[in-house]
């Protein structure tokens, strides 16, 4: 399987608390819910397209708990997101979660990078990461991300956890798809392309 990472970010790279005011207030963050005014039908359609390619999910503990508190109670087979999340295997990178009651969940506690590499060696299409900013940073730093679905919202917050933090490994990507929703969200699909190349402008 290839590993894909879907992230909602602001123009200044903040990925904290996109879904609501109380989703993640760590560090005194008060801007939660910044995606809501801009999430339109076109954005929802793209997310549905991404979920259609999933064969398994890899989530951080916080994102897992948010999903597990909602999707099992909204198990509509016709819903392209619920049907995938409730039926497919889910792996959670955590040092603190003691057990997982959502059907099909396995906890990954130790040597996360090695375990994720093992999951990627299994047959299938995409092992998908949604949100999970801390986990995403670890995967990017380890060079494990094959495809990045980056939804950039026309908002600048100035504070909050950022997706691309100090310590990420240098990496090059090819832009393979680009679209902008009517609400102004830029959606870029990027494929990993090894290490960056360098040069001098004008030479």
N, C-alpha and C positions, 0 to 999 in steps of 0.2 A: 504494500500500500504506500501511496505517497502521503506526506503530511501537509495539510493545508491549514492556514491560519486566517481566520476571518476577524477583522478588528474594525470597530468604530472609533475614529479619532477626530479631534478638533484640528484646526489649522496649525496650532502649535503643538500637536502631537499628544495631547492629553487623552487617555483612554479610561479614566476613572469615572465610575457612576453614570454611564450613558443612559441607563434605563429609567431612573427615578431618583427623587430627592434622598431616599433613605437606603439606596442600594449599597453605597460605599462612602461613608463619611470619615474614613480614617484620615488622620492628619488635619482634621477640622475642615474637610472639603465641603463646600456649601453649594456647589453648582450641579449637583446630580439631576439627571433628566434632560440634559442638553440636546439629546437627539430628537425628543418628542415633537418639537415644532416643524421638523424637517423630514420626518419619516413618512413618505408618501407611498402610493401604490407601486410606483416604479422601483423604489427601494425594497419594498416587500417582495416584489417579483424576483428581484435579483437574489435575495436571501433564500427564497424557495428554490431557485435554480441551484444554488450552492448545496443546500440540504439534499437535493435529489442525487448528488454524486457521493453521498456519504455511505460508508460501509462500517464505520465505527467512530466513536467520539472520544477525545481526550480532553479533560477539563481540569481546571484548578479547583481547589476546595471551595472557594467562595462562589464561583460561578456554578459549580455543581449543586451547592445548597440552594441557590436561587432557582435553578432549573427543576431540581427535585421537589421544591415546594410548590411548583406550579403545574408542570406538564403531566405528571401522572393523573391529576384531576381533570385534565383536558385532553383525554385520549380519544381524539376523533380520527378514525382511519382515513378520512378524506382530507385532513389537515396535513400539508406536506412537511411541516416541522414536527408536529406532535407524533405523527406516525413513525417517523424516523427515530426520534429521541426515545420513544417508549419501547421500540422493538429492537433496536440495534445495541451491540455491546458498548458499554461506557466505562472508561478508565479514568481514575481520578488520582492526580498527583498530590499527595498529602502526607504530612507528618503528624497531623493533629486529629484527623477524622478517625473515630474508633470503628465505626461500622457504616454500611450503606444499605438502606432498605429499598431503594429503587431497583426494580428488577433489571438484571443484566449488568450490574455495576461491579467492578473490581477495583480495589484500592492498590495504588502503586506507592510504596512507602520508601524504599531504599534504592539507591543507584538509578535515579529516574532516567538519566540520559541513556544508560544501557538498556533499560526496559523499553523505552520508547523506540530505540533502534531495533530491538527485537520485534516490537509490534509492526514496525514498518516493513520488516522482512516477510510478513505474512501476506498471502494473496488477498487481493481486493483493490478497490479504487482509491478512496480517500479516507484517511484517518484524520478527522476534522477537529480543530481547536476553535472554539468560539469564545470571545472575551478572554477571561483568564490571564490578565495582564502579567502577573508574576511568572506564571508558567510560560507564557509566550516569550518573555525575556530570556528565560533559561534555554528554550528551544532555539531561539535566534542565536544566542551566544554559542550554542553547540553546533550550529550549522545544520540543523535537522529540518528546517522548513523548506519544502519544495515549491509551494505556491502560497502567495500572500494575496488575500482579498482585502483590499484596504478601502474603506468607505470614509472619506474625509468630509466632515460637516463644516459648513461656513460659520464657524464659531471660534473665537479666541478667548481662552479662559485665564491664562497666565499662571495658574496654579493647578496642582493635581498630579497624579501619577502619569508618567509618560511611557508610551510603548517602547520607543527607541532610547534606551538609557546608556549611560557610560558603561562600557564593558561588553557591548554587543560586538560580535566578530564582524570585521569588514566583509561585505558581500556585495556582489553585483546581481541585478535582476533585469530581466527583459519584460517590458510592458507588452502583454499579449492581448489585452482588451481594455477599453476605456469608454466610459459613458458618464453622462451627468443627468441626474434626475431633474424633473421640473422644479423641485424644491431647492435645487442647488447643491446636492450632495454629489461629489465626484467619486466614482467607483472605478478603481484601477485593479486589474488582475496582473500580478507580477510572478514570473517564473524565475527560480533561482538559476543563476548563470555563473557560478564560481566566484572568484575573487575579483575585486575592482581592477580596472586598468587605469594607468595614470599617464599624464602627458603635460605639455605646456601649450596653452592657447596661442594660436598664431604661428606655430611651428609645424 
